[in-house]
Structure formats: C-alpha cells, structure tokens
Amino acid sequence: MLSSRLPKDLSPSPFFAELERAKASAKKDAAEGGLPFIDMTVSSPVKAGLPIDMDVAVEEARKDFGCWNPDAAGWKSAREAVVEYYRERGGNFTAGQIILTASTSEAYSVLFKTFCDPGDVILTPMPGYPLLDTLAQLEHLECAPYFLKLQREKAGFRFVLDSDSLLAAPEKAKILLLVSPHNPTGHCVSREEWNAAVRFCEENNLILVVDEVFGDYGFSPEVRRSWEYLMGSGRESLWDAGGNDFINLPEDGSKCPIFWLNGLSKAVGSPQLKLGWMAFYAPREQFEPIRAALEFVEDAYLSVSAPAQALGTALLKQSAAYESRVKERLLANWQTLREAFPSKYCPEVLGGWYAVVRLGEDDEELTLRLLREKHVLVQPGFFFDFDEDGWVVVSLLQDPPLFKEAVERILYITRGN
C-alpha cells in the first residue's frame, strides 16, 4: 500500500529506542533534583537562547502578511533582500539568480526534480548528514559517497576532501553535493578542493550544489565562501538576459551549473519561518533554460508563504549583527572543547556549529553511558557514517557554562571514572 520511496521499516532502531528511554529517564531524574540534563545536540538557536529580535521585523512586514502576489521564483523584493545579504559579505548575485524555497530541504527537492530521473545518483560526503539520503530516497534517487579524510596539518588535525574518491562515482551520477561548512566535521572547502570539484563536474557533466547554510559561521580568516572562488569578491560580469534583466555570469566562469543553498534557519536563527533560497550560476547559454525549468517546478507548489517572504526581507537586515552574536558563542565553546581534547581526537573546526570528538570507545555504548551516568546527550558517530568507531558529535550552540560543564562530565567518563 505504501510508496516504495519510503523505508520498509519506519520504526526506530533498537539503539534509538533505547536512547529515547535513557533520555526520558535522565530528564526525569534531573527534574527530581538529580544531575542537570545537558543537551549537546541542540541545533536550534531559539532553543539555545539565541533568538533574533522579531518585534521590529514583524512591524515592518505586517502590512504584507495578507498579500497574495504569486511568483514562481519568489517576490522580487525578497530576492533583492537576499542579494543585499550576499553583497554585505562581498558577493555579487542579482535578483534573477535567486529562487526562494520554503526550506533548504525543499531546495534539494526542486533540484532533484529538475535535473534527475528515478535511479540517478547524488554524490554526498561521508561522514555526512543522514537527511540527504532521505531526501534523495523520496525522489527515487540513490546516494553514492565520496569521502572526507582526517589529515595532519601544521596546526593539528583537520578533515579534508579526498578528491580521488570522486573518481569512483557511478555513471548515473547527476549531482555533486558539497557541504561547506560541513556538518558535522567543520570542514570548509578550500580553493584547491573547489577547483578539483568543479573540474570533476565539468568533465563528467554534473551539476554542482553547495549547501552553505552554515556559511556565515567561519572560524578562520582562511575560510572563504565558495562563490568567491567563482565570482571573485565584488567582481561583475553582467549579461542581459533580455528586458534589462541583468545577471552576473562571468564569461570565463565554470562550464557546469552551480547552486548555493541557504536560508533563514541559520542566517538569522529562525528555522520556524521556513524560508530558504538558492543562488545560482550557469554558463550563459544554459542559464535561461535552467531558470525556466526551476520556475516550472516551483510554480507547481508556490510553497513560500507571504509572511515568510515579508519577514525574511526585514530580518535579513539584521543578519550581520546576528551572525556576530552567534559566532561569539561558537568560538567560546570551540575554545573550551579544543583545550579539553588534543587535536588528534578533536579535529580543527573551520566553520559551522558542530564539532566531532573521537573518544576511543564504541560510540553507541559511550552515548548511552554519558546519558545514563552524566545526563549529557551527544550524537553517536555512526549516525553520520563515520568509518571508524568511537566518534561523537556535539553542538557548539549550547550556553557556554552548560557547554563547559558537559565537557567536564565527558572528560570524567572518558578518563575511566
């Protein structure tokens, strides 16, 4: 009766069923005066005490909440707000290069529908976020991995792109997906890695998609937004698509189409508003057919609400200040983690709001033990397809005093106490 898009068994695995029982017990014990419960998996700034001030935005946007002005690409005013968001960060897209979606997940779905047929393959990073496999499966697509590998650098250890692993891509591969900053390793794509990925896509006729939802949260001066590698900072090469619709498409740009995905979820810490976007580049001869195809798919749903577009336009004006506030917390927590664990076991985070630690034990057993004995919730590495046992994933969003306390409890357990 059910679609073949769905997993055959939708019940939780034995491990996650046990994890939920242990979490409920830890919370109950904490409520009764026991050791406080600390959630080191928190992914929502709203839940981590970092909400953005909505009052001014709501007052500014309220007049448009009742508007119904359907546009497959999204309201031009909202797309221009996204353009200004990029301009503040040195980017140079135009409104004609922006397509609004209800979320980054929906952006993936639109791209999969536009460029793929059932049975085609998406190349995704391993380790990586499991949602990508689910989104592909729901479109009757398959995922094939390429790999991030742990490498010794001058400053310690960090994850890097294993570009050679791209060579194992199946023939039916249609999209190469980069995540930068990467969830959960904190890897950010370097210029050298970018060039290798673009070259691979050009040689194999692939679409390049860059998930940069954590793009505002780079930790190092060496971190760049990947569109800088193509466009250059402030570089303009305007092309008239007709009717004075000018698009920034460098004549000497990549020969493959490239999409950058982002949204309000991380840019202004507002996942509840459900507004994302894709900014895209394509060779000039391909741009209009691709834009028409994307708008055809979008027009079938028109899923972005008027309040979301109106609020997004207002909230993006606060994005730079919000970014600074969140980054201050992320850096403080990253410093706490780095001081607690050697680089060999806690690889350098270049961006994003997650970090990984290798604790040298079975990650399932360790996750449950931390929860039962120390009331600290982390995510086990197997959930992200790490190829070695013993990794756990922690969020850097937690309130710094709670984060420090959780790290001390983790140290207590891992030292055999």
Secondary structure, 3 states (H helix, E strand, C coil): CCCCCCCCCCCCCHHHHHHHHHHHHHHHHHHCCCCCCEECCCCCCCCCCCCCCCHHHHHHHHHHCCCCCCCCCCCHHHHHHHHHHHHHCCCCCCHHHEEEECCHHHHHHHHHHHHCCCCCEEEEEECCCCHHHHHHHCCCCEEEEEEEEEEEECCEEEEEEEHHHHHHCCCCEEEEEEECCCCCCCCCCCHHHHHHHHHHHHHHCCEEEEECCCCCCECCCCCCCCHHHHHCCCCCCEEECCCCCEEECCCCCCCCCEEEEEEHHHHCCCHHHCCEEEEEECCHHHHHHHHHHHHHHHHCCCCCCHHHHHHHHHHHHHHHHHHHHHHHHHHHHHHHHHHHCCCCCCCCCCECCEEEEECCCCHHHHHHHHHHHHCEECEEHHHHCCCCCCEEEEECCCCHHHHHHHHHHHHHHHCCC
